[in-house]
Amino acid sequence: MARVTSIDPKRIAAALPAYTIGGVLGRGGHGVVVAGEHRQLRRRAAIKAVSIDSAMTDAVMTAEAQMLAMLDHPHIVRVYDYLEADDLALIVMELLEGGTLHPGPGFGQVKACAVALAMAEGLRHAHERGILHRDIKMTNVLFDSTGTPKIGDFGIARMFTGTGVDPTLGRVRGTPRYMAPEQLSGSRLSPGTDLYALALVFYELLTGVPAFDPYRPLRRLVEPPQPPSSIPRPIGDVVLRSLARDPDDRYPQATDFMAALSAATTDVYGADWLADAHVPVHSTSSVRRTATTDPPEGSACLPDRPPTETTRSVDGPLVTPAEAMAAISRVGGAGGDDAVGGGIRPSSPGAPGGPWRRRSVVLLGGVAALVAVVGLVTSLLVMLSGGGKASANPGDPQAWSRQLAAASVATKHDDPALAHRLALAAFHTAPTTEARLRVLALFAAGTSPLATLAGHTGRIRTAVFSPDGTLIATAGEDGAPRLWDANSRGTSNGPLATLIGHSGPIVTIAFSPDGSLLATASEDHTVRLWSTHDRGPAVRPLATLTGATDQAAWLAFSPDSRTLATTSRDHMAWLWSAGSRGTVSQPLAVFTGHTNAVDGAAFSPDGRLVATSGEDGVTLLWSSAARGTVSTPLATLAGHSGAVYEVAFSHDGHLLATGNDGRTAQLWDPSRRGAVEPLATLTGYGHPVWSLVFSPDDRLLATATQDSVGRVWSTASRGTVGTPLASLAGQGGQKSSLSAVAFTPDGRLLATASQAGSVWLRDATSRGTASRPLAELTSSAGSVNAVAISPDGRTLVTAGEDSTVRLWDIGADRLVATACATSPTDQLTPDEWHHVLPSTPYLPPCA
């Protein structure tokens, strides 16, 4: 078992001062992968850090980074940077939060074909640059938040001029379960080697079972795979040709595989099959053609089913030829496929995964010509002794967690109590995304709020968390904003501070990015600034900003917290110094380009631009450095079909989104000047779009409207688009206007607030039409006007018509801890565990 290296995240932070370092995503034998976010670009990344303990490690990491830098394709994980510091080699890569590829409920054959096509397109790009991946497998295919599949982990990739034997390590490199015959035997490799591995993955996606016994990979050297009866013949033919033992009998290039698969899938499922798959595929070649044959008999998709024991990965540690030969020398007798001999003793008895059991070596007998190959790889063909059952992903708690979560999904209707126990076990085993979603689905719904905060005397319009997550600010009809402790529990009538001075209802509020100020905009025509450190029942403002002749409509702080933009219904927008004190009537700048009420304002992430939107149907871009009265904007974004209520910049500043009264949302390029046309117009709404938000990685745009349907769009959309990636209706099709929408910081969950008094938690990666949320939080009998999620993604706040603020627990770790504390004896039994994971050591869920 490979050792697991511990690298202090503080060393990574010191080496990468431009990044905020987050949690650990994974660990390996030489390093660690952590989440990070560029402080200025707001771009999330995965940072791979490896200890440079030898010249070999240095060379390998440098080679991986150089090869990744050569690859720039939508279906390959992108690399942003590479550097060496403090005896660490660091690769900064694209962070993918959609999980890894694995078959399960709902993974039909059409989707499998689309994923295979995307993988082949990524391989085409790599092969054309002379790079072989050499380790294509399920866990090296990842998804971003839009559902786009990407090939990752080029750690053992090489220019394809040699063999599968790594000269620097003396090992056959790759994962035996997905190795081509020539890779198993250490022969010369070619693009067909990667395509063979792709075909093995594809076969498993289509059928739910591996093409070969994963514990006897040498069989593929002498036996062809069985033609799968459950796959339509044209698609099966493509798979079987890709699995030919002789590389010369396979498709020579990825483009040939793509053309054959596209034609076969079109023949079976029709010309629109790729649209039906709901998997984004970015291809430079045609992937559609007119169907020429009727679908053959028996071409229906397989029924949905959870992963079975035969689908589990047997990815194991690499074994040197010397270790393999030593193992063979200890084997007594060769009696055919079922013969077993002495076990291989692991070098690290204390490695993670529990006590080691004796391993058995399975030998192929009677094939003298393959003795050398057997000597090289036989030690990879292992299975745990004890009942003869194969281990489910030995040493891989994340895989165990996903299987337990899948079992929880499969049993949720027949045995809800068992589904709950499986979900607890899944999260305790490893906090994977799948386990987290199951915990939220089963334990968040129906729970009481963490806290109920009373004190407002009128309906609440808005609620926000402070940047550090310690405070919650709320405001509404009573004109007195309040600050609350975000760690409040139970029922509280006492805010930390009540802010007095406004003489009318509060329209909106905002914390400064540094957390020191709160700004409030009111129907009394004023905007006020408050210190977030003041406490008490009657806190006075630091500054009162006057000059508007109608009610204030919106406000936004600049990223450096030094400037405040405000808008009003008197057709103007204003820039103010956030350092203003007392009563101030002279702003830094007044923008007079609108001809009707100005409803929205936003700063670009770099602070250089201010966008304002209004009921005159236009959005204007201004320089934040402007001073005095300015009537000519930098850009006029026309083309809206009604009043523009909402405007937002993407986190990277490359896009601007607007929502309007004309029942559309639009995407714009904020770098353009003059009269600007939209990049995309998103249609299909039945009511005005009054709330929108970008996902943290900027790949998605979520919107809320009065038509009771939340919509999720790809920000790569261009032109007029009428069908979103996802349409999220109310529970059971419930009709209720949506008032707000918010993403969790990791982008995986989406919360929508309804005027029926509920907040629905959704899986942000859902596609198509979905009427069943993961969980429904019933907030009140009246409308939920505001929803916000804490910076750590573990707490959700709601506020609305009943004048009450509620805090909800959406932290899966806390929900699991509460469930274990409430019912410590109601946890998965060893028998229930082994029914899902037959040969995996039992882990008590609440231990």
C-alpha positions in Angstrom: 0.0 0.0 0.0 1.4 3.4 -1.0 2.2 5.7 1.9 0.1 8.8 2.3 2.1 12.0 2.5 1.0 14.8 4.8 1.7 18.3 3.5 0.8 21.2 5.7 -1.7 23.5 3.8 0.2 26.4 5.3 3.2 25.5 3.1 0.9 25.6 0.0 -0.5 29.0 1.1 3.0 30.4 1.6 4.0 29.2 -1.9 0.8 30.6 -3.5 0.0 33.9 -1.8 -2.4 34.9 -4.5 -4.7 32.1 -3.5 -7.0 31.4 -0.6 -6.4 27.8 0.4 -9.4 25.6 1.2 -10.0 22.1 2.2 -8.2 18.9 1.2 -9.7 17.2 -1.8 -7.6 14.1 -1.8 -4.2 12.6 -0.7 -1.8 10.3 -2.3 1.6 8.7 -1.9 3.6 11.8 -2.5 1.3 14.7 -2.1 -2.1 16.3 -1.6 -4.8 18.1 -3.7 -6.5 21.1 -2.0 -9.1 23.5 -3.1 -8.1 27.1 -3.7 -9.5 30.4 -4.9 -7.6 33.2 -6.6 -8.1 36.3 -4.5 -8.4 38.8 -7.3 -9.8 36.7 -10.1 -12.2 34.9 -7.8 -11.4 31.7 -9.8 -11.6 28.5 -7.9 -8.9 25.9 -8.6 -7.6 22.5 -7.5 -4.0 22.7 -6.4 -1.9 19.6 -6.6 1.2 19.8 -4.3 3.9 17.1 -4.3 7.0 16.9 -2.2 10.1 17.0 -4.3 12.0 14.2 -2.6 14.0 13.3 -5.6 15.1 14.4 -9.1 12.6 11.8 -10.4 9.7 13.4 -8.6 10.7 16.8 -9.9 11.0 15.6 -13.5 7.6 13.7 -13.3 5.7 16.7 -12.0 7.4 19.1 -14.4 6.5 16.7 -17.3 2.9 16.5 -16.2 2.5 20.2 -15.9 4.2 20.8 -19.3 1.9 18.2 -21.0 -1.2 19.7 -19.3 -0.2 23.2 -20.5 -0.1 21.8 -24.1 -3.7 20.8 -23.7 -6.5 23.4 -24.0 -9.8 21.7 -24.6 -13.3 21.7 -23.0 -13.1 18.0 -22.3 -9.7 18.1 -20.6 -9.0 19.5 -17.1 -7.1 22.8 -17.7 -3.9 23.8 -16.0 -3.5 27.4 -14.8 0.0 27.5 -13.4 3.0 25.5 -12.3 5.7 26.4 -9.8 8.2 25.0 -7.4 8.7 26.4 -3.9 9.8 25.1 -0.4 10.6 21.7 -1.9 7.1 21.5 -3.3 6.0 21.2 -6.9 2.6 22.7 -7.4 0.2 22.5 -10.3 -2.8 24.8 -10.2 -5.7 23.3 -12.2 -9.3 23.7 -13.0 -11.5 22.7 -10.0 -14.3 20.3 -11.0 -17.1 19.9 -8.5 -19.5 17.7 -10.4 -18.0 14.4 -9.2 -16.4 11.5 -11.0 -17.9 9.2 -13.6 -19.7 6.1 -12.2 -22.7 4.2 -13.4 -25.8 4.3 -11.3 -29.5 5.0 -11.3 -30.6 7.1 -14.2 -27.4 6.6 -16.2 -28.9 5.4 -19.5 -27.3 4.3 -22.7 -27.9 7.6 -24.5 -26.0 9.4 -21.8 -23.3 6.8 -21.9 -22.8 7.4 -25.7 -22.6 11.1 -25.1 -20.0 10.7 -22.4 -17.9 8.3 -24.6 -18.1 10.8 -27.4 -16.8 13.6 -25.1 -14.0 11.5 -23.8 -12.9 10.6 -27.4 -12.9 14.2 -28.3 -10.6 15.0 -25.4 -8.3 12.1 -26.4 -8.3 13.3 -30.0 -7.0 16.7 -28.8 -4.3 15.0 -26.7 -3.3 12.5 -29.4 -2.9 15.2 -32.0 -0.3 16.7 -29.7 1.5 13.4 -29.3 0.3 12.6 -25.8 -1.1 9.3 -24.5 -3.1 9.4 -21.3 -2.3 5.7 -20.4 -4.8 5.6 -17.4 -8.3 6.2 -18.8 -10.8 4.9 -16.2 -14.0 5.9 -14.4 -12.3 7.9 -11.7 -10.3 9.9 -14.1 -13.3 11.3 -15.8 -14.8 14.2 -13.9 -17.7 16.6 -14.4 -17.9 20.3 -14.0 -21.0 22.1 -12.7 -22.6 22.1 -16.1 -22.3 18.4 -16.5 -19.5 18.6 -19.0 -17.2 15.5 -18.8 -13.5 16.2 -18.6 -10.5 13.9 -18.6 -8.1 14.4 -15.7 -5.0 13.0 -14.1 -2.3 13.1 -16.7 0.2 12.1 -14.0 1.5 9.1 -16.0 0.8 10.4 -19.5 3.7 10.2 -22.0 4.6 11.2 -25.5 3.7 8.1 -27.5 7.1 7.0 -28.7 7.7 4.1 -26.3 6.1 1.3 -24.3 3.9 1.0 -21.3 7.0 0.4 -19.1 8.0 3.6 -17.3 11.8 3.6 -17.6 12.2 5.8 -14.5 10.1 3.6 -12.2 10.6 0.1 -13.7 6.8 -0.5 -13.6 4.0 -1.1 -15.9 2.0 2.1 -15.4 -1.8 2.2 -15.4 -4.8 0.5 -13.8 -5.0 -3.2 -14.7 -8.8 -3.2 -14.9 -8.6 -0.8 -17.9 -5.3 -1.7 -19.5 -5.1 -2.8 -23.1 -3.3 -6.1 -23.9 -0.2 -4.3 -25.2 -0.1 -2.2 -22.0 -0.3 -5.3 -19.8 2.6 -6.9 -21.7 4.8 -3.8 -21.7 4.7 -3.5 -25.5 4.6 -0.4 -27.7 1.6 1.8 -27.1 -0.4 3.9 -29.6 -3.6 6.0 -29.6 -5.5 2.7 -29.8 -4.3 1.9 -26.3 -6.3 4.8 -24.9 -9.3 4.0 -27.1 -9.2 0.4 -25.7 -9.4 1.8 -22.2 -12.2 4.1 -23.3 -14.1 1.2 -24.7 -13.8 -0.7 -21.4 -15.3 2.3 -19.6 -18.0 2.6 -22.3 -18.9 -1.1 -22.1 -19.3 -0.8 -18.3 -21.5 2.4 -18.7 -23.7 0.7 -21.2 -24.2 -2.6 -19.4 -23.5 -1.9 -15.8 -20.8 -4.7 -15.7 -17.2 -4.9 -16.8 -16.3 -6.4 -20.2 -13.8 -8.8 -18.5 -13.4 -10.2 -15.1 -11.6 -7.3 -13.3 -9.7 -9.8 -11.2 -8.3 -11.6 -14.1 -7.1 -9.0 -16.6 -4.8 -11.5 -18.3 -7.8 -13.2 -19.9 -8.1 -10.3 -22.3 -4.8 -11.4 -23.8 -6.3 -14.6 -25.0 -10.1 -14.1 -25.0 -12.4 -11.6 -26.7 -15.1 -9.9 -24.7 -18.6 -11.4 -24.8 -20.9 -9.5 -27.2 -23.3 -7.7 -24.8 -26.9 -8.7 -25.6 -28.3 -5.6 -23.9 -26.6 -3.1 -26.2 -28.1 -2.2 -29.6 -26.1 -4.0 -32.4 -24.7 -0.9 -34.1 -23.3 0.5 -30.9 -22.1 -2.9 -29.7 -20.1 -3.3 -33.0 -18.3 0.0 -32.2 -17.5 -1.2 -28.7 -16.2 -4.6 -29.8 -14.0 -3.3 -32.6 -12.5 -0.9 -30.0 -11.7 -3.9 -27.8 -9.9 -5.9 -30.4 -6.8 -7.6 -29.0 -4.6 -6.5 -31.9 -4.2 -2.7 -32.0 -4.3 -2.8 -35.8 -7.8 -4.1 -35.7 -9.1 -1.2 -33.7 -10.1 2.3 -34.9 -6.7 4.0 -35.7 -7.6 7.4 -34.3 -10.1 9.0 -31.9 -11.8 10.7 -34.8 -12.6 7.4 -36.4 -14.1 6.1 -33.2 -16.2 9.3 -32.9 -17.5 9.0 -36.4 -18.4 5.4 -36.0 -20.1 6.0 -32.6 -22.0 9.1 -33.9 -23.3 7.2 -36.9 -24.3 4.1 -34.8 -26.1 6.2 -32.1 -27.9 8.2 -34.7 -29.1 5.1 -36.4 -30.4 3.7 -33.1 -31.8 6.8 -31.3 -32.4 9.3 -34.1 -30.7 12.5 -35.1 -31.5 14.4 -31.9 -30.0 11.8 -29.6 -27.2 14.1 -28.4 -29.7 16.8 -27.2 -31.7 14.0 -25.4 -28.5 13.0 -23.5 -28.3 16.3 -21.7 -24.5 16.0 -21.7 -22.5 19.0 -23.1 -20.3 17.8 -25.9 -17.8 20.2 -27.5 -16.7 18.6 -30.8 -14.7 20.0 -33.8 -16.3 17.3 -36.0 -19.8 16.5 -36.8 -21.5 14.3 -34.3 -24.9 14.0 -35.9 -26.1 12.5 -39.1 -29.6 11.6 -40.5 -30.8 8.2 -39.3 -30.7 5.6 -42.0 -32.0 2.6 -40.2 -34.8 1.8 -37.8 -33.7 1.0 -34.3 -33.1 -2.7 -34.0 -35.1 -4.9 -31.8 -34.1 -5.0 -28.2 -32.5 -1.5 -28.4 -34.3 -0.2 -25.3 -32.1 1.3 -22.6 -31.3 -0.8 -19.6 -33.4 -0.4 -16.6 -32.0 1.9 -13.9 -30.1 0.0 -11.2 -27.6 0.7 -8.5 -24.0 -0.4 -9.0 -23.5 -4.0 -8.2 -20.5 -5.9 -6.8 -19.3 -6.6 -10.3 -19.0 -2.9 -11.2 -16.6 -2.0 -8.4 -13.2 -0.7 -9.1 -10.2 -2.8 -8.3 -7.7 0.0 -8.8 -4.7 -1.1 -6.8 -1.1 0.0 -6.2 1.5 -0.4 -8.9 3.8 -3.4 -8.5 7.3 -3.6 -9.8 8.4 -6.6 -12.0 10.8 -7.6 -9.2 7.9 -7.8 -6.7 5.8 -9.8 -9.2 8.6 -12.3 -9.8 9.2 -12.7 -6.1 5.5 -13.4 -5.6 5.5 -16.0 -8.4 8.5 -17.7 -6.8 6.4 -18.3 -3.7 3.4 -19.8 -5.5 3.3 -23.6 -5.3 1.9 -25.3 -8.4 -0.2 -23.9 -11.3 -3.5 -25.6 -11.6 -5.3 -23.4 -14.1 -7.4 -20.3 -13.7 -8.6 -21.3 -10.2 -5.2 -22.2 -8.8 -4.0 -20.0 -5.9 -0.7 -19.8 -4.1 1.1 -17.8 -1.4 0.1 -14.2 -0.8 2.1 -11.1 -1.3 3.0 -9.3 1.9 2.3 -5.6 1.8 5.1 -3.3 2.7 2.9 -1.0 4.9 0.8 -3.1 7.3 -0.4 0.1 9.0 -1.6 1.9 5.9 -5.1 3.2 5.8 -7.8 0.7 5.1 -7.8 -1.4 8.2 -5.9 -4.6 9.0 -4.3 -6.3 6.0 -5.6 -9.7 4.9 -3.6 -12.3 3.1 -3.9 -11.8 -0.6 -4.0 -14.7 -3.2 -2.3 -14.7 -6.6 -4.3 -16.1 -9.5 -2.3 -17.7 -12.2 -3.0 -18.4 -15.8 -1.8 -22.0 -16.5 -0.8 -23.8 -19.6 0.3 -20.7 -21.7 4.1 -20.9 -21.7 4.5 -18.0 -24.0 2.9 -15.7 -21.5 5.1 -16.6 -18.6 7.1 -13.3 -18.8 3.9 -11.3 -18.9 2.5 -13.2 -15.9 5.7 -12.5 -14.1 5.2 -8.8 -14.7 1.5 -8.4 -13.7 0.2 -11.4 -11.9 0.6 -9.7 -8.6 -2.0 -7.2 -9.8 -4.6 -9.9 -10.1 -5.5 -10.1 -6.4 -8.7 -10.9 -4.5 -9.2 -10.9 -0.8 -9.4 -14.3 0.7 -12.4 -15.1 2.9 -15.5 -16.5 1.2 -14.0 -15.8 -2.2 -15.8 -12.5 -2.6 -14.0 -9.6 -4.2 -13.1 -6.5 -2.2 -15.1 -3.4 -3.2 -12.4 -0.8 -4.1 -9.9 -1.9 -1.5 -8.6 1.0 0.5 -10.9 3.5 -1.2 -13.4 5.0 1.3 -14.7 7.4 -1.2 -15.8 4.6 -3.5 -17.4 2.8 -0.5 -19.2 6.0 0.4 -20.6 6.4 -3.1 -21.8 2.8 -3.1 -23.6 3.2 0.2 -25.2 6.4 -1.0 -26.4 4.6 -4.2 -27.9 1.9 -2.0 -29.6 4.6 0.0 -31.2 5.9 -3.2 -32.3 2.4 -4.3 -34.0 1.7 -0.9 -35.6 5.0 -0.2 -39.1 3.9 -1.2 -39.1 0.2 -0.1 -37.3 0.8 3.2 -37.0 4.5 4.2 -35.4 3.6 7.6 -32.7 1.6 5.9 -32.1 4.4 3.4 -31.5 6.7 6.4 -29.0 4.3 7.9 -27.2 3.9 4.6 -26.9 7.6 4.2 -25.4 8.1 7.7 -22.9 5.3 6.9 -22.1 6.8 3.5 -21.2 10.2 5.0 -19.4 8.8 8.0 -17.3 6.6 5.7 -16.3 9.6 3.5 -18.0 12.9 3.0 -18.4 12.6 -0.7 -20.8 14.7 -2.7 -23.2 11.8 -3.2 -23.3 11.2 0.5 -23.8 14.8 1.3 -26.8 15.0 -1.0 -28.3 11.9 0.5 -28.0 13.3 4.0 -29.6 16.6 3.0 -32.4 14.8 1.2 -33.2 12.6 4.1 -32.3 14.7 7.2 -32.7 18.4 6.2 -36.4 18.2 5.2 -38.8 18.3 8.1 -36.3 19.5 10.6 -36.8 22.5 12.9 -34.8 25.6 12.3 -31.5 26.0 14.2 -32.8 29.4 15.4 -35.9 31.5 15.2 -35.1 35.2 15.5 -38.0 37.5 16.3 -38.0 41.3 16.7 -39.1 42.8 13.5 -42.5 44.5 13.5 -43.1 44.3 9.7 -42.4 42.0 6.8 -38.8 41.4 6.1 -37.6 42.2 2.6 -33.9 41.2 2.7 -31.3 39.2 4.6 -27.6 38.8 4.1 -24.6 37.2 5.8 -21.5 39.1 6.6 -18.4 38.1 4.6 -17.0 36.2 7.5 -20.3 34.5 8.3 -20.5 35.7 11.9 -23.4 38.2 11.4 -26.7 38.3 9.7 -28.3 41.6 8.7 -32.1 41.8 8.0 -34.3 44.7 7.1 -37.8 45.5 5.8 -41.0 47.3 6.3 -40.4 48.5 9.9 -37.4 50.7 8.7 -35.1 49.4 11.4 -32.4 47.0 10.2 -31.1 44.5 12.6 -27.8 42.6 13.2 -28.0 39.1 14.5 -25.4 36.5 15.7 -25.2 33.9 13.0 -24.5 31.3 15.7 -27.8 31.9 17.4 -29.7 28.8 18.4 -33.3 28.3 19.6 -35.7 31.3 19.9 -34.3 34.8 20.4 -36.0 38.1 20.6 -32.8 40.1 20.9 -30.7 41.2 18.0 -27.1 42.3 18.6 -28.0 45.7 17.2 -31.1 47.6 16.0 -30.2 50.4 13.6 -32.4 53.4 13.9 -32.7 56.6 11.8 -34.6 55.7 8.7 -38.2 57.0 8.4 -39.4 54.6 5.8 -39.2 50.9 4.7 -35.8 49.5 3.8 -35.4 48.4 0.2 -32.1 46.6 0.3 -28.9 46.2 2.4 -25.3 45.2 1.8 -22.2 44.5 3.8 -18.9 45.9 2.6 -16.5 43.2 1.4 -14.2 43.9 4.4 -17.2 43.4 6.8 -16.8 46.7 8.6 -19.8 48.5 7.2 -23.4 47.9 6.5 -25.2 50.1 3.9 -29.0 50.4 3.8 -31.2 52.0 1.2 -34.7 53.3 2.1 -37.9 54.6 0.6 -37.2 57.7 2.7 -34.8 58.8 -0.2 -31.6 58.2 1.9 -28.8 55.7 2.1 -27.1 55.2 5.4 -23.8 53.6 6.5 -23.4 51.8 9.8 -20.6 50.2 11.7 -21.0 46.5 12.1 -19.2 46.6 15.4 -21.8 48.8 17.2 -24.2 47.0 19.5 -27.4 48.0 21.3 -31.1 48.7 20.8 -30.6 52.1 19.2 -27.5 52.3 17.0 -27.1 55.5 15.0 -25.6 55.7 11.5 -22.1 56.7 10.7 -23.3 58.6 7.6 -26.5 59.6 5.9 -26.2 60.1 2.1 -28.8 62.5 0.8 -29.6 64.2 -2.5 -32.1 61.8 -4.1 -35.6 63.2 -4.8 -37.2 59.7 -4.8 -36.8 56.5 -3.0 -33.4 54.7 -3.1 -33.6 51.5 -5.1 -30.3 49.6 -4.9 -26.7 49.7 -3.6 -23.4 47.9 -4.1 -20.0 48.2 -2.6 -16.8 48.2 -4.6 -14.5 45.2 -4.1 -12.1 47.3 -2.1 -14.9 48.5 0.2 -13.9 52.2 -0.5 -16.8 53.2 -2.8 -20.6 52.7 -2.6 -22.8 52.8 -5.7 -26.5 53.7 -5.1 -29.5 54.1 -7.4 -32.8 55.8 -7.0 -36.2 56.1 -8.7 -35.4 59.7 -9.8 -33.5 58.3 -12.8 -30.0 58.6 -11.3 -27.2 56.6 -10.0 -24.5 57.8 -7.5 -21.0 57.0 -6.3 -20.1 57.8 -2.7 -17.0 57.5 -0.6 -17.6 54.7 1.9 -15.5 56.8 4.3 -18.2 59.5 4.4 -19.4 60.5 7.9 -22.3 62.7 9.1 -24.9 64.0 6.6 -23.4 64.0 3.1 -25.2 65.5 0.0 -22.2 65.7 -2.4 -21.4 62.3 -4.0 -18.2 61.5 -5.9 -20.1 61.1 -9.1 -23.7 61.3 -10.4 -24.7 59.2 -13.5 -27.6 60.8 -15.4 -27.9 58.5 -18.5 -31.1 56.7 -17.6 -34.6 58.1 -18.5 -36.6 56.2 -15.9 -36.1 54.7 -12.4 -32.8 53.0 -11.9 -33.4 49.6 -10.2 -30.0 47.8 -10.2 -26.3 48.4 -9.7 -23.2 46.2 -9.6 -19.4 46.6 -9.5 -17.2 44.5 -11.8 -14.9 42.2 -9.8 -11.9 44.3 -10.6 -13.8 47.4 -9.4 -13.3 49.4 -12.6 -16.8 49.3 -13.9 -20.2 50.0 -12.5 -23.3 48.6 -14.2 -26.7 50.2 -13.7 -30.0 48.9 -14.9 -33.4 50.7 -15.1 -37.0 50.7 -16.0 -36.1 52.5 -19.3 -35.1 49.0 -20.6 -31.3 49.6 -20.8 -28.2 48.7 -18.8 -25.4 51.2 -18.8 -21.7 50.7 -18.0 -19.8 53.5 -16.3 -16.2 54.0 -15.1 -15.9 53.8 -11.4 -13.1 56.4 -11.6 -15.6 59.0 -13.0 -16.2 62.1 -10.9 -18.8 64.9 -11.1 -21.9 64.6 -13.3 -21.5 62.1 -16.1 -24.2 61.7 -18.7 -22.4 59.5 -21.3 -21.8 55.9 -20.3 -18.9 53.7 -21.6 -21.4 51.3 -23.0 -25.2 51.0 -23.6 -26.6 47.5 -23.4 -29.8 47.8 -25.4 -32.1 45.1 -26.6 -34.1 44.4 -23.4 -37.8 44.1 -24.0 -38.8 45.7 -20.7 -37.6 47.2 -17.5 -34.3 45.7 -16.3 -34.7 44.7 -12.6 -31.5 42.7 -12.0 -27.9 43.0 -13.0 -24.9 40.9 -12.0 -21.3 40.4 -13.0 -19.8 36.9 -13.2 -17.1 36.3 -10.6 -14.3 36.5 -13.3 -15.8 39.6 -14.7 -16.1 38.2 -18.2 -19.9 38.2 -18.3 -22.8 40.4 -17.2 -26.3 39.0 -16.7 -29.5 41.0 -16.7 -33.1 40.0 -16.0 -36.0 42.1 -17.2 -39.7 42.7 -17.4 -39.8 41.4 -21.0 -39.6 37.8 -19.6 -36.1 37.2 -20.7 -32.6 37.1 -19.2 -29.6 38.1 -21.2 -25.8 37.6 -21.1 -23.4 40.4 -22.2 -19.7 41.0 -22.8 -18.9 43.9 -20.4 -15.6 44.6 -22.2 -17.4 46.0 -25.2 -18.0 49.7 -25.6 -20.7 51.8 -27.4 -23.9 50.2 -28.3 -23.7 46.5 -27.3 -25.8 43.6 -28.4 -26.3 40.6 -26.1 -24.3 37.4 -26.4 -27.3 35.4 -25.5 -31.0 35.9 -24.8 -32.6 33.3 -22.5 -36.3 32.9 -23.2 -39.3 30.8 -22.2 -40.3 32.7 -19.1 -43.9 33.4 -18.3 -43.2 36.4 -16.0 -40.5 39.0 -15.4 -37.0 37.8 -14.2 -36.4 39.5 -10.9 -33.6 37.4 -9.4 -30.5 35.9 -10.9 -27.1 34.6 -9.7 -24.0 33.1 -11.2 -22.6 29.8 -9.9 -19.3 30.2 -8.1 -17.4 28.8 -11.1 -19.4 31.0 -13.5 -20.5 28.0 -15.6 -24.2 28.4 -14.7 -26.7 31.2 -14.3 -29.7 30.5 -12.1 -32.9 32.6 -12.3 -36.1 33.0 -10.4 -39.4 34.4 -11.6 -43.1 34.6 -10.7 -43.9 31.6 -12.8 -42.8 29.2 -10.0 -40.0 27.6 -12.1 -36.3 28.1 -11.3 -34.1 27.8 -14.4 -30.5 26.9 -14.7 -28.7 28.0 -17.9 -25.2 27.4 -19.3 -23.3 30.7 -19.4 -21.7 29.4 -22.6 -25.1 29.9 -24.3 -25.1 32.1 -27.3 -27.9 33.5 -29.5 -31.5 33.0 -28.6 -31.9 30.0 -26.2 -35.3 28.7 -25.2 -34.5 25.6 -23.3 -32.5 25.8 -20.0 -30.2 23.1 -18.7 -32.7 22.5 -15.9 -36.2 23.7 -15.1 -36.8 23.3 -11.4 -40.5 23.4 -10.5 -42.0 23.3 -7.1 -42.5 20.2 -5.0 -44.9 18.0 -7.0 -45.4 20.8 -9.6 -46.5 23.2 -6.9 -47.3 26.6 -8.3 -45.8 29.5 -6.3 -43.8 32.5 -7.3 -40.1 32.3 -6.6 -38.7 35.4 -4.9 -35.0 34.6 -4.6 -32.3 32.1 -5.6 -28.8 31.3 -4.2 -25.9 28.9 -4.7 -23.9 27.3 -2.0 -20.2 28.3 -2.1 -19.2 25.0 -3.7 -21.8 25.5 -6.4 -23.4 22.1 -5.8 -26.6 23.1 -4.2 -29.2 25.7 -5.3 -31.8 27.2 -2.9 -35.0 28.8 -4.3 -37.3 30.7 -2.1 -41.1 30.7 -2.8 -43.9 32.9 -1.8 -45.7 29.8 -0.5 -43.5 29.9 2.5 -40.9 27.2 1.6 -37.3 27.0 0.4 -36.3 24.2 -1.9 -32.8 22.8 -1.9 -31.8 21.4 -5.3 -28.9 19.5 -6.8 -27.4 22.2 -9.1 -26.2 19.5 -11.5 -29.8 18.3 -12.2 -30.7 18.5 -15.8 -34.0 18.5 -17.6 -37.3 19.1 -15.8 -37.3 18.3 -12.1 -40.2 18.8 -9.7 -38.8 17.0 -6.7 -36.2 18.9 -4.7 -33.6 17.3 -2.5 -35.3 18.9 0.6 -38.1 21.4 1.4 -37.6 23.7 4.3 -41.0 25.0 5.4 -40.3 28.5 6.7 -43.7 30.2 7.4 -47.3 30.5 6.3 -46.3 33.6 4.3 -43.9 34.4 1.5 -40.2 33.8 1.9 -38.8 37.1 0.5 -35.1 36.5 1.2 -32.7 33.5 1.3 -29.0 33.6 1.9 -26.3 30.9 2.5 -23.4 31.3 4.9 -19.9 31.6 3.4 -19.1 28.1 4.7 -22.2 26.7 3.0 -23.5 25.1 6.3 -26.3 27.5 7.3 -29.2 28.9 5.3 -31.2 32.0 6.5 -34.8 32.8 5.4 -36.9 35.8 6.1 -40.3 37.0 4.9 -43.9 38.0 5.5 -44.2 36.8 9.1 -41.5 39.2 10.3 -39.3 36.3 11.5 -35.8 35.3 10.6 -35.0 31.5 10.6 -31.6 29.8 10.5 -31.5 26.3 8.9 -28.9 23.6 9.2 -27.7 22.5 5.7 -24.3 21.2 7.0 -24.3 17.5 6.4 -21.8 17.0 9.1 -24.0 18.6 11.7 -27.1 16.8 10.5 -25.2 13.4 10.8 -24.0 14.3 14.3 -27.5 15.3 15.3 -29.0 12.0 13.9 -26.4 9.9 15.7 -26.9 11.8 19.0 -30.7 11.5 18.7 -30.8 7.8 17.8 -27.4 6.3 18.6 -28.7 2.7 18.2 -30.4 3.2 14.9 -27.4 2.8 12.6 -26.4 0.4 9.9 -25.7 -3.1 11.1 -22.7 -5.1 10.0 -25.0 -7.4 8.0 -26.6 -4.4 6.2 -23.1 -3.0 5.5 -21.8 -6.2 4.1 -24.9 -6.6 1.9 -23.6 -3.5 0.0 -19.9 -4.0 0.6 -19.4 -7.7 1.1 -15.6 -7.8 1.8 -15.0 -4.3 3.2 -14.4 -4.0 6.9 -17.4 -2.7 8.8 -17.2 1.0 9.9 -19.8 1.8 12.6 -21.6 4.9 11.3 -21.8 6.8 14.6 -18.5 5.7 16.2 
